[in-house]
Amino acid sequence: MASTMAVLSTQAFATTTHTTRVIPTAEVSSEVCAYELALEKLQTLKADSAVELNKDLGQIAYESPRSLSLNDGSYVTVAEKMNANGELSYTGLVNISVTFDIAE
């Protein structure tokens, strides 16, 4: 009696996704301080592992955070605003682009 063994193979396909985010920092009274806070945040994000980066960005890659990476070209800007009393405040903005794979 002969027996036959069937081997089933499943292939997982992945789609690479690119997304951008703007991450605000705390509101401060100095434009220079706002830039410093934003740059510090960008440097922290660059040093993060994929899992830490995913956590910092609010769980954008649910299934495979190990594939999450920060793209080149990220930068910082500052938003200025004035309240009704004429007081200025500044918020650092970290502008980033990330790439991650989504399994299909």
N, C-alpha and C positions, 0 to 999 in steps of 0.2 A: 504494500500500500504506500503510495507516494503522498507526501504532504506538501502543501504549497504555503509559503509564507508571504504575506503581502506587507510591504513597507509603505506606510503613508507618510508623506512629507507635507509639512505646512510651511509656507513661506510667508514671512511677515514683510510687508512693504512699508516703507516710510516716506512721508512727504516732508520736505524741509520747509519750515515756515519762518518768515521774517516778520518781526513786529517792532514798533517803536513805542517808547514810553517817555513821558516827562515826569520826573520825580521832583517835587518841590521840597525845599529845606525849610527850616524855621524862619519866621519873619523876624527881621532884625532892623536896627535903626541906621546901619551903615552899609553902603553899597559894597565897599571892600570886604566887609565881614560876610556879606551874602555870597560874593564870589568865592571866598575862602571855604565857606561851608559846602558850597556846591562842588568845588574841586575835591574837597576831602571825601565827600560822598561818592564821587566818580571814582576816585582812587580805591575806595573800599570795594565798590562793585567790581572793579577790574581785578582785584585780588581774591574775590570770592570764588569758591568752588561752584560747580554747576548747581549743586543742591542748595547751597547758601544763596546763590543768585536767584534761584527760583523762589525761595522763601522771601527774599527781600523785594521781589517784584510782584508778590501776591499770588503765587502758585499759577503761573501762566502755562507751564508744561506739566500736565497732570500725570501722564503715564511714563515719561522718560526724562526726568530732569537732568540726568547725566549728560544729555546731548545739548543742553542749554549753554550758549556762549554769547559773550558780549562782542559785538562787531566793532571794527575800527571805525573811527569817525565820530565817536561820541563827543559831546562838548557841553559846556556850561554857559548859561546866560543868567541875567538878573531881571526880575520884574520890579518895577517901581510903582508905588501907589501913594496917594495922598488921601487922608481922611477928611472929614468935614471941618476939622479944626486946623487944617493946613499942615498937618504933620506927615512927613514922608516916612515910608518904611519900604524895606526891600526883601525880596524872597529869591533865593538862589534856585535855579532850575537846571536839573541834570537831564540832558537830552541824550537818550541812548537808543541803540538799535540792537536787537538780539536775534539769534537764530536758534531754532530747535527742531527736532524731528518729531513727527506725529505718526505713530504706527497705524497702519490701515488694516 
